[in-house]
Amino acid sequence: MKRKKTIQNPPILLPALTLLLFALTGCQPFGAQRTEKHPSPQPVATENCVTLLLPVSGPYALITAKIIRGAQTAQREMKKDGVAVSLRTISTESPNWLTDLAALPVECAVVGGPLQANHYAMARQTGTVDTRTFFTFLPSLEHGDEGARAWRFFPGPQDQIDALLGFAADTLNIRAFGIFYPSDSYGVRMANLFEQNLAARNMLSQKASYTPSDVTSWAAAVAPLVNPILPSGKTPIPQTTFEALFLPDSWKSMDMLTTSLIYNGEDRLILLGTTLWEQGLSGKLIPNAEKYALAVFPGAWNGAARAQQGVHNDFWTALGYDFLYFAKNLDLTSRLTALEISARAARCAQMPWSIAPISWDLSGVARQKLFLFQVSPTGMTPLNPEHFAQIRIAVLQGAALRMQGLPPLDENGNPPAPTAADRTEGHILPLGATPQPSYKLRFPAARRQGLP
């Protein structure tokens, strides 16, 4: 959660602002470094030193290779403009990585990483995080550490929820949400944070959990949220009291989760995912993408936009690329105070980003303005809010007609001509005798014509 500071003694503002102005002088304009072309490289008096603290071997070696490749690309670009940056990598898979880091010159003040929480815990326990400036590639830090002992250069849980609620609550004006989460530590943590955000907005929420390993129990676990009416021999009629459902689970679980909802008659909800979906969908083919027409999830890398620019990388490559530019412009040759570092980060965030832009407040807490995506046959595509709203109307309309025992409309919005069987008494129940869904679509005027 974002920490708040209360200034109780106004006279301390003057020295604090003085420190801020001093810190800001360390940042240089970013646009010129990436766009201006010099006829020949100009030598520089000093060389910045940046260290990447990453697992070079092991299960994360491929991710490390991508981060390094992105950083090296940025390094080559800066060299062409006469800007020298020394880029070093220390493998956290080495038993001596803490010793190797301590042996670096003091001028190697900026560290990117680590990538794994256990390595950060080791650096924290030994006090290493207090000797250099760590911008970690972690979604969260130990309580009280962010902006005080280390900083974050990575999307966090709050960033994901901000993006989701910014769309669902602020754009779509939804005020009631459901939360259906796995009972593992990640699911519980994300569910609680989402619930806290809703409470802070005075919004309603209902939640239920399920056992990740027992998929056969999921339909029963979600039933209390949907509370369906079960007409004899007919499709369940959901009595859901919310319009969007938060699902903090990996993409591989989505097929069974949506099936569990449909089993209870619910197919109208906006499904809100996490960045775990991005990892599961990136570069994949999705044969039944239409099943997830109302699914939305956040991500830090807009590959579609970059592909249009001729850039064929991914999030990790872009992370390394952006980090080296950011670290260079911090212009640190020693560990400064937390206030000074946070002030520089806040100023240096005004740069052209490849990943979703990150900003820092003066207390050093990071916020990343994540992109939003939808599921597509080729994996994922950037969210188009207008198109999404149109799809939602069609889904709600079709669901309302189905639940009322009426046939779907044709492509022009008109009901099909009744057949002889339709005219048989009792074949289609009158609306008054049909169980109603929990919330109904107000049909657009153009489509009301011909409806009973």
Summary of the structure (lengths in Angstrom):
residues: 452
radius of gyration: 26.5
end to end distance: 50.9
largest distance: 92.0
contacts: 1382
relative contact order: 0.13
helix: 41%
strand: 15%
